[in-house]
Amino acid sequence: MKWRPLFFVLLAAAVGAFLKLYVIGPLPGSSDYQAYIETAKFFSGVPGAQMLPFEILKPLNPMLVALFGFFVGIPHAFLLQSVLFYFALAVAMYFLAREFFEDDFTAASAGILMASSYPVLKYGVDIYADAGAWFFYVLSLWLTLKFLKQPARKILFWNIAVITVGFLWKEYSVVAAIIFGLTLLCHPALSIRQKITNIAWFAGIFLAVNLAWQAVVYGLWHYTYLDWYHAGGTPGFETQWTPKNVTKSFGALLGLLWLAVPIGIYKLRNLSNYQKIFLLCAVPPPFIALLWGFVSSRLFFVIAVPLMLSALFGMQSAFKSRTALAICTTIAVIANIAWLFFSYAINI
C-alpha cells in the first residue's frame, strides 16, 4: 500500500480538527452531551451520578469515556474520543474508496472529502458520539465490499463483529446491518445454502449479543428501544419536518458533491459487476434515517457515505483526469468549510 495518499488524508483531518477546535471551538454542551457525561460518570462510579436508561441501551461510548476519564477527566475524555474517531473515520473512508475504485488517488480524495464534510466537522469533531458511530458504519461498508469481492469466512465474522459492536455504540449500525444482509442475499458467487448459512451466523451473533444486552437493561430498568423511540424519535415528526429543515440538512450532507451524484448514477452501467451490486445494496437502506424522527445532517449522514462514492465516480466520468478530480475535490472542500463558518456566523 502507498502511504503518501493516506498521509494527505490524515493531514486534511488534522487541518479540519484544528479549524473546528481552535478557530470555531466546540458547540455548547447539548442534551446528548450531558446525558453521555452523566452515564460515563455512572459507569465510573461517581457518587450521585444519574442512571439514564436511554444511554445505557448504547453503553460503549460512555464506557470508553469513563475509561479515558481516569486519565484526562470525563469532560476532556468525551472530546478526545470524538477526535480519535474523526481521524479513524477519514482513514476508514480512504480504505472503503480504495476498495471500490482500486485507486489510491481517488481513495485519498474520498478520505479528504470525508474529513472536510460539513456534518463531520460540525458534529464529529465535537462533544457528540457520532464520529465513532460513523467509523463503525464506514468500516462495515468496507468489509461488506471486501466480502462481495472475496467471500471469505474471516471477513464475514469480522463484519459481524463490527456491526454488533457498532450497534452497542449507536443505532446507526442498523443501516450497516441491512446493507450487509442485502449483500449476502445478492452475492452472485454464493449458493443458496451458503447464503442461508451466512445470514444465520450474522443474525444469530448480532441478535444474541444485542438482545442479551436489551434484556439486561429491561430487567434492571424496564426500558427498551421502543421507549427510546417514543421519547426521542417520534416527537421530531411534529416539529422538525419543514421544507427549510429538510432542504438545509440534505444539502449539507454532500454540499457541491450533489452535482456529481446524478452523473455517477447515470454512468452506473460502466461500473464492474461487484461495484454495481455494492451501490445497489448500499444506497437505498440509509434512507431509513428519515424514520429517526428529527431532521439533521448529523442524523442523515449515513445517507451521504455511499452517495459520496457515486459522486466521485461521477467526477471521474465527467472529467477523466486526476488534475480535474483534484480541482473538484479542492473546490468541494473549500465550499464545505465556507458553509461551516457561515452556519456558525448566522447560527443555523
LUMZA-800682 format. One record per residue (C-alpha): residue number from 1; residue in three letters; x, y, z. Coordinates in nm, 2 decimals, always signed. Example, Ala and Ser with C-alpha at 12.3 -4.5 7.8 and 13.67 -1.06 7.14 Angstrom:
<nodes>
- 1  ALA  +1.23  -0.45  +0.78 $
- 2  SER  +1.37  -0.11  +0.71 $
</nodes>
This chain:
<nodes>
- 1  MET  +0.00  +0.00  +0.00 $
- 2  LYS  +0.12  +0.35  -0.08 $
- 3  TRP  +0.14  +0.56  +0.23 $
- 4  ARG  +0.16  +0.91  +0.07 $
- 5  PRO  -0.21  +0.93  -0.02 $
- 6  LEU  -0.31  +0.82  +0.34 $
- 7  PHE  -0.07  +1.09  +0.48 $
- 8  PHE  -0.26  +1.36  +0.29 $
- 9  VAL  -0.59  +1.22  +0.43 $
- 10  LEU  -0.45  +1.24  +0.78 $
- 11  LEU  -0.31  +1.59  +0.71 $
- 12  ALA  -0.65  +1.71  +0.59 $
- 13  ALA  -0.81  +1.56  +0.90 $
- 14  ALA  -0.56  +1.75  +1.12 $
- 15  VAL  -0.64  +2.07  +0.94 $
- 16  GLY  -1.01  +2.01  +0.99 $
- 17  ALA  -0.97  +1.93  +1.36 $
- 18  PHE  -0.76  +2.24  +1.41 $
- 19  LEU  -1.02  +2.46  +1.23 $
- 20  LYS  -1.31  +2.32  +1.43 $
- 21  LEU  -1.15  +2.31  +1.77 $
- 22  TYR  -0.92  +2.62  +1.77 $
- 23  VAL  -1.08  +2.85  +1.53 $
- 24  ILE  -1.45  +2.78  +1.58 $
- 25  GLY  -1.45  +2.59  +1.90 $
- 26  PRO  -1.68  +2.31  +2.03 $
- 27  LEU  -2.05  +2.35  +2.05 $
- 28  PRO  -2.20  +2.44  +2.39 $
- 29  GLY  -2.30  +2.12  +2.58 $
- 30  SER  -2.61  +1.97  +2.42 $
- 31  SER  -2.86  +1.75  +2.59 $
- 32  ASP  -2.70  +1.45  +2.43 $
- 33  TYR  -2.36  +1.55  +2.57 $
- 34  GLN  -2.50  +1.60  +2.92 $
- 35  ALA  -2.66  +1.25  +2.90 $
- 36  TYR  -2.34  +1.09  +2.79 $
- 37  ILE  -2.13  +1.26  +3.05 $
- 38  GLU  -2.37  +1.16  +3.32 $
- 39  THR  -2.37  +0.80  +3.20 $
- 40  ALA  -1.99  +0.80  +3.19 $
- 41  LYS  -1.99  +0.92  +3.55 $
- 42  PHE  -2.24  +0.64  +3.63 $
- 43  PHE  -2.00  +0.38  +3.48 $
- 44  SER  -1.71  +0.54  +3.67 $
- 45  GLY  -1.89  +0.50  +4.00 $
- 46  VAL  -1.91  +0.87  +4.06 $
- 47  PRO  -2.14  +0.92  +4.37 $
- 48  GLY  -2.47  +1.08  +4.28 $
- 49  ALA  -2.44  +1.02  +3.90 $
- 50  GLN  -2.77  +0.97  +3.73 $
- 51  MET  -2.87  +0.64  +3.57 $
- 52  LEU  -3.02  +0.72  +3.22 $
- 53  PRO  -3.15  +0.40  +3.06 $
- 54  PHE  -3.18  +0.55  +2.71 $
- 55  GLU  -2.80  +0.59  +2.72 $
- 56  ILE  -2.74  +0.26  +2.89 $
- 57  LEU  -2.90  +0.10  +2.58 $
- 58  LYS  -2.59  +0.21  +2.39 $
- 59  PRO  -2.32  +0.16  +2.65 $
- 60  LEU  -1.99  +0.15  +2.47 $
- 61  ASN  -1.94  +0.53  +2.42 $
- 62  PRO  -1.99  +0.62  +2.78 $
- 63  MET  -1.79  +0.32  +2.89 $
- 64  LEU  -1.49  +0.44  +2.67 $
- 65  VAL  -1.53  +0.79  +2.80 $
- 66  ALA  -1.53  +0.66  +3.16 $
- 67  LEU  -1.21  +0.47  +3.08 $
- 68  PHE  -1.04  +0.77  +2.92 $
- 69  GLY  -1.17  +0.98  +3.21 $
- 70  PHE  -0.94  +0.81  +3.46 $
- 71  PHE  -0.65  +0.98  +3.27 $
- 72  VAL  -0.78  +1.31  +3.14 $
- 73  GLY  -1.11  +1.37  +3.32 $
- 74  ILE  -1.45  +1.28  +3.18 $
- 75  PRO  -1.53  +1.61  +3.00 $
- 76  HIS  -1.20  +1.61  +2.82 $
- 77  ALA  -1.23  +1.23  +2.76 $
- 78  PHE  -1.55  +1.29  +2.56 $
- 79  LEU  -1.39  +1.53  +2.32 $
- 80  LEU  -1.08  +1.30  +2.30 $
- 81  GLN  -1.28  +1.00  +2.18 $
- 82  SER  -1.46  +1.22  +1.92 $
- 83  VAL  -1.13  +1.35  +1.78 $
- 84  LEU  -0.97  +1.00  +1.77 $
- 85  PHE  -1.27  +0.85  +1.59 $
- 86  TYR  -1.28  +1.15  +1.35 $
- 87  PHE  -0.93  +1.06  +1.23 $
- 88  ALA  -1.03  +0.69  +1.22 $
- 89  LEU  -1.34  +0.78  +1.01 $
- 90  ALA  -1.13  +0.96  +0.75 $
- 91  VAL  -0.90  +0.66  +0.73 $
- 92  ALA  -1.19  +0.41  +0.70 $
- 93  MET  -1.34  +0.62  +0.42 $
- 94  TYR  -1.00  +0.61  +0.24 $
- 95  PHE  -0.99  +0.23  +0.26 $
- 96  LEU  -1.36  +0.20  +0.15 $
- 97  ALA  -1.29  +0.41  -0.16 $
- 98  ARG  -0.97  +0.23  -0.23 $
- 99  GLU  -1.15  -0.10  -0.22 $
- 100  PHE  -1.42  +0.04  -0.45 $
- 101  PHE  -1.21  +0.23  -0.71 $
- 102  GLU  -0.88  +0.03  -0.67 $
- 103  ASP  -0.70  +0.36  -0.70 $
- 104  ASP  -0.50  +0.54  -0.42 $
- 105  PHE  -0.56  +0.89  -0.57 $
- 106  THR  -0.94  +0.86  -0.57 $
- 107  ALA  -0.93  +0.70  -0.23 $
- 108  ALA  -0.73  +0.99  -0.09 $
- 109  SER  -0.99  +1.23  -0.24 $
- 110  ALA  -1.27  +1.04  -0.06 $
- 111  GLY  -1.08  +1.05  +0.27 $
- 112  ILE  -1.02  +1.42  +0.23 $
- 113  LEU  -1.38  +1.49  +0.14 $
- 114  MET  -1.49  +1.29  +0.45 $
- 115  ALA  -1.25  +1.48  +0.67 $
- 116  SER  -1.39  +1.81  +0.54 $
- 117  SER  -1.76  +1.71  +0.53 $
- 118  TYR  -1.98  +1.97  +0.69 $
- 119  PRO  -2.17  +1.73  +0.92 $
- 120  VAL  -1.84  +1.55  +1.02 $
- 121  LEU  -1.67  +1.88  +1.11 $
- 122  LYS  -1.97  +2.02  +1.29 $
- 123  TYR  -2.07  +1.72  +1.49 $
- 124  GLY  -1.79  +1.46  +1.45 $
- 125  VAL  -1.52  +1.69  +1.59 $
- 126  ASP  -1.73  +1.79  +1.89 $
- 127  ILE  -1.89  +1.67  +2.21 $
- 128  TYR  -2.11  +1.40  +2.04 $
- 129  ALA  -2.08  +1.03  +1.99 $
- 130  ASP  -2.14  +1.04  +1.61 $
- 131  ALA  -1.78  +1.01  +1.49 $
- 132  GLY  -1.74  +0.67  +1.65 $
- 133  ALA  -2.08  +0.56  +1.51 $
- 134  TRP  -1.99  +0.67  +1.16 $
- 135  PHE  -1.65  +0.50  +1.19 $
- 136  PHE  -1.81  +0.16  +1.26 $
- 137  TYR  -2.06  +0.22  +0.98 $
- 138  VAL  -1.79  +0.30  +0.72 $
- 139  LEU  -1.57  +0.02  +0.84 $
- 140  SER  -1.86  -0.22  +0.80 $
- 141  LEU  -1.92  -0.10  +0.44 $
- 142  TRP  -1.55  -0.16  +0.36 $
- 143  LEU  -1.57  -0.51  +0.50 $
- 144  THR  -1.90  -0.56  +0.31 $
- 145  LEU  -1.73  -0.46  -0.02 $
- 146  LYS  -1.43  -0.69  +0.06 $
- 147  PHE  -1.67  -0.98  +0.12 $
- 148  LEU  -1.85  -0.91  -0.20 $
- 149  LYS  -1.52  -0.93  -0.39 $
- 150  GLN  -1.39  -1.22  -0.19 $
- 151  PRO  -1.65  -1.41  +0.02 $
- 152  ALA  -1.41  -1.54  +0.29 $
- 153  ARG  -1.54  -1.66  +0.62 $
- 154  LYS  -1.29  -1.45  +0.81 $
- 155  ILE  -1.43  -1.13  +0.65 $
- 156  LEU  -1.78  -1.24  +0.73 $
- 157  PHE  -1.71  -1.27  +1.10 $
- 158  TRP  -1.51  -0.95  +1.12 $
- 159  ASN  -1.80  -0.76  +0.97 $
- 160  ILE  -2.04  -0.93  +1.21 $
- 161  ALA  -1.82  -0.82  +1.50 $
- 162  VAL  -1.80  -0.46  +1.37 $
- 163  ILE  -2.18  -0.43  +1.32 $
- 164  THR  -2.25  -0.59  +1.65 $
- 165  VAL  -2.01  -0.37  +1.84 $
- 166  GLY  -2.13  -0.06  +1.64 $
- 167  PHE  -2.49  -0.11  +1.74 $
- 168  LEU  -2.38  -0.10  +2.11 $
- 169  TRP  -2.22  +0.23  +2.03 $
- 170  LYS  -2.51  +0.40  +1.84 $
- 171  GLU  -2.81  +0.28  +1.64 $
- 172  TYR  -2.67  +0.39  +1.30 $
- 173  SER  -2.52  +0.04  +1.27 $
- 174  VAL  -2.86  -0.10  +1.19 $
- 175  VAL  -2.81  +0.06  +0.85 $
- 176  ALA  -2.48  -0.13  +0.80 $
- 177  ALA  -2.66  -0.45  +0.91 $
- 178  ILE  -2.93  -0.40  +0.64 $
- 179  ILE  -2.67  -0.33  +0.37 $
- 180  PHE  -2.46  -0.64  +0.47 $
- 181  GLY  -2.77  -0.85  +0.48 $
- 182  LEU  -2.87  -0.74  +0.13 $
- 183  THR  -2.52  -0.81  +0.01 $
- 184  LEU  -2.53  -1.16  +0.15 $
- 185  LEU  -2.86  -1.22  -0.03 $
- 186  CYS  -2.75  -1.08  -0.36 $
- 187  HIS  -2.40  -1.22  -0.37 $
- 188  PRO  -2.35  -1.38  -0.71 $
- 189  ALA  -2.08  -1.63  -0.61 $
- 190  LEU  -2.27  -1.79  -0.32 $
- 191  SER  -2.51  -2.08  -0.33 $
- 192  ILE  -2.85  -2.06  -0.17 $
- 193  ARG  -2.72  -2.28  +0.11 $
- 194  GLN  -2.41  -2.06  +0.17 $
- 195  LYS  -2.63  -1.75  +0.18 $
- 196  ILE  -2.86  -1.91  +0.44 $
- 197  THR  -2.57  -2.02  +0.65 $
- 198  ASN  -2.40  -1.68  +0.64 $
- 199  ILE  -2.72  -1.50  +0.72 $
- 200  ALA  -2.79  -1.74  +1.01 $
- 201  TRP  -2.44  -1.67  +1.15 $
- 202  PHE  -2.49  -1.30  +1.11 $
- 203  ALA  -2.84  -1.28  +1.26 $
- 204  GLY  -2.75  -1.53  +1.54 $
- 205  ILE  -2.45  -1.35  +1.67 $
- 206  PHE  -2.59  -1.00  +1.63 $
- 207  LEU  -2.92  -1.08  +1.79 $
- 208  ALA  -2.76  -1.30  +2.07 $
- 209  VAL  -2.54  -1.01  +2.18 $
- 210  ASN  -2.77  -0.72  +2.14 $
- 211  LEU  -3.09  -0.89  +2.26 $
- 212  ALA  -2.90  -1.01  +2.57 $
- 213  TRP  -2.80  -0.66  +2.65 $
- 214  GLN  -3.15  -0.53  +2.59 $
- 215  ALA  -3.28  -0.80  +2.82 $
- 216  VAL  -3.03  -0.68  +3.09 $
- 217  VAL  -3.15  -0.32  +3.05 $
- 218  TYR  -3.51  -0.42  +3.06 $
- 219  GLY  -3.46  -0.65  +3.36 $
- 220  LEU  -3.28  -0.38  +3.56 $
- 221  TRP  -3.46  -0.06  +3.45 $
- 222  HIS  -3.77  -0.17  +3.25 $
- 223  TYR  -3.66  +0.03  +2.94 $
- 224  THR  -3.65  -0.08  +2.57 $
- 225  TYR  -3.57  +0.07  +2.23 $
- 226  LEU  -3.95  +0.13  +2.19 $
- 227  ASP  -3.94  +0.36  +2.49 $
- 228  TRP  -3.64  +0.53  +2.35 $
- 229  TYR  -3.80  +0.58  +2.01 $
- 230  HIS  -4.13  +0.70  +2.16 $
- 231  ALA  -3.95  +0.97  +2.36 $
- 232  GLY  -3.66  +1.06  +2.13 $
- 233  GLY  -3.78  +0.99  +1.78 $
- 234  THR  -4.15  +1.03  +1.71 $
- 235  PRO  -4.18  +1.38  +1.87 $
- 236  GLY  -3.95  +1.51  +1.59 $
- 237  PHE  -4.21  +1.44  +1.32 $
- 238  GLU  -4.43  +1.70  +1.47 $
- 239  THR  -4.18  +1.99  +1.48 $
- 240  GLN  -3.88  +1.92  +1.26 $
- 241  TRP  -4.02  +1.83  +0.92 $
- 242  THR  -4.03  +2.16  +0.75 $
- 243  PRO  -3.92  +2.23  +0.39 $
- 244  LYS  -3.64  +2.46  +0.52 $
- 245  ASN  -3.50  +2.20  +0.76 $
- 246  VAL  -3.51  +1.91  +0.52 $
- 247  THR  -3.35  +2.11  +0.23 $
- 248  LYS  -3.08  +2.25  +0.45 $
- 249  SER  -3.00  +1.92  +0.61 $
- 250  PHE  -2.99  +1.72  +0.28 $
- 251  GLY  -2.79  +1.99  +0.11 $
- 252  ALA  -2.53  +1.99  +0.39 $
- 253  LEU  -2.48  +1.61  +0.35 $
- 254  LEU  -2.27  +1.64  +0.03 $
- 255  GLY  -2.25  +2.01  -0.05 $
- 256  LEU  -2.13  +2.06  -0.40 $
- 257  LEU  -2.08  +1.69  -0.45 $
- 258  TRP  -2.46  +1.66  -0.50 $
- 259  LEU  -2.39  +1.80  -0.86 $
- 260  ALA  -2.19  +1.49  -0.94 $
- 261  VAL  -2.42  +1.22  -0.79 $
- 262  PRO  -2.66  +1.21  -1.09 $
- 263  ILE  -2.37  +1.17  -1.33 $
- 264  GLY  -2.24  +0.87  -1.12 $
- 265  ILE  -2.59  +0.72  -1.12 $
- 266  TYR  -2.63  +0.77  -1.50 $
- 267  LYS  -2.29  +0.61  -1.56 $
- 268  LEU  -2.37  +0.31  -1.33 $
- 269  ARG  -2.36  +0.08  -1.63 $
- 270  ASN  -1.99  +0.14  -1.67 $
- 271  LEU  -1.90  +0.00  -1.33 $
- 272  SER  -1.79  -0.35  -1.27 $
- 273  ASN  -2.05  -0.61  -1.15 $
- 274  TYR  -1.94  -0.60  -0.79 $
- 275  GLN  -1.94  -0.22  -0.79 $
- 276  LYS  -2.29  -0.22  -0.92 $
- 277  ILE  -2.41  -0.47  -0.66 $
- 278  PHE  -2.25  -0.28  -0.38 $
- 279  LEU  -2.41  +0.05  -0.47 $
- 280  LEU  -2.75  -0.11  -0.53 $
- 281  CYS  -2.73  -0.27  -0.19 $
- 282  ALA  -2.57  +0.03  -0.01 $
- 283  VAL  -2.75  +0.34  -0.15 $
- 284  PRO  -3.12  +0.27  -0.06 $
- 285  PRO  -3.10  +0.14  +0.31 $
- 286  PRO  -2.95  +0.45  +0.46 $
- 287  PHE  -3.27  +0.64  +0.38 $
- 288  ILE  -3.42  +0.46  +0.68 $
- 289  ALA  -3.26  +0.76  +0.86 $
- 290  LEU  -3.57  +0.95  +0.76 $
- 291  LEU  -3.76  +0.75  +1.02 $
- 292  TRP  -3.53  +0.87  +1.30 $
- 293  GLY  -3.79  +1.15  +1.36 $
- 294  PHE  -3.57  +1.45  +1.39 $
- 295  VAL  -3.41  +1.63  +1.10 $
- 296  SER  -3.04  +1.70  +1.09 $
- 297  SER  -2.74  +1.64  +0.87 $
- 298  ARG  -2.59  +1.46  +1.17 $
- 299  LEU  -2.88  +1.21  +1.18 $
- 300  PHE  -2.89  +1.18  +0.80 $
- 301  PHE  -2.52  +1.14  +0.74 $
- 302  VAL  -2.54  +0.77  +0.68 $
- 303  ILE  -2.71  +0.86  +0.35 $
- 304  ALA  -2.40  +1.05  +0.24 $
- 305  VAL  -2.14  +0.78  +0.25 $
- 306  PRO  -2.24  +0.55  -0.04 $
- 307  LEU  -2.35  +0.86  -0.24 $
- 308  MET  -2.00  +1.01  -0.20 $
- 309  LEU  -1.87  +0.71  -0.39 $
- 310  SER  -2.12  +0.77  -0.66 $
- 311  ALA  -2.02  +1.14  -0.67 $
- 312  LEU  -1.66  +1.06  -0.71 $
- 313  PHE  -1.74  +0.82  -0.99 $
- 314  GLY  -1.94  +1.09  -1.15 $
- 315  MET  -1.65  +1.33  -1.14 $
- 316  GLN  -1.42  +1.06  -1.28 $
- 317  SER  -1.67  +1.00  -1.56 $
- 318  ALA  -1.71  +1.37  -1.64 $
- 319  PHE  -1.35  +1.49  -1.64 $
- 320  LYS  -1.13  +1.17  -1.68 $
- 321  SER  -0.82  +1.33  -1.53 $
- 322  ARG  -0.66  +1.33  -1.19 $
- 323  THR  -0.59  +1.70  -1.22 $
- 324  ALA  -0.96  +1.78  -1.27 $
- 325  LEU  -1.06  +1.54  -0.99 $
- 326  ALA  -0.81  +1.72  -0.76 $
- 327  ILE  -0.95  +2.06  -0.86 $
- 328  CYS  -1.31  +1.94  -0.80 $
- 329  THR  -1.21  +1.79  -0.46 $
- 330  THR  -1.05  +2.12  -0.36 $
- 331  ILE  -1.35  +2.33  -0.46 $
- 332  ALA  -1.58  +2.09  -0.27 $
- 333  VAL  -1.36  +2.11  +0.04 $
- 334  ILE  -1.35  +2.49  +0.03 $
- 335  ALA  -1.73  +2.50  -0.01 $
- 336  ASN  -1.78  +2.27  +0.29 $
- 337  ILE  -1.56  +2.48  +0.52 $
- 338  ALA  -1.71  +2.80  +0.40 $
- 339  TRP  -2.06  +2.66  +0.47 $
- 340  LEU  -1.94  +2.55  +0.82 $
- 341  PHE  -1.82  +2.90  +0.91 $
- 342  PHE  -2.13  +3.06  +0.75 $
- 343  SER  -2.36  +2.83  +0.95 $
- 344  TYR  -2.19  +2.94  +1.27 $
- 345  ALA  -2.19  +3.30  +1.17 $
- 346  ILE  -2.57  +3.31  +1.12 $
- 347  ASN  -2.64  +3.04  +1.38 $
- 348  ILE  -2.82  +2.77  +1.17 $
</nodes>
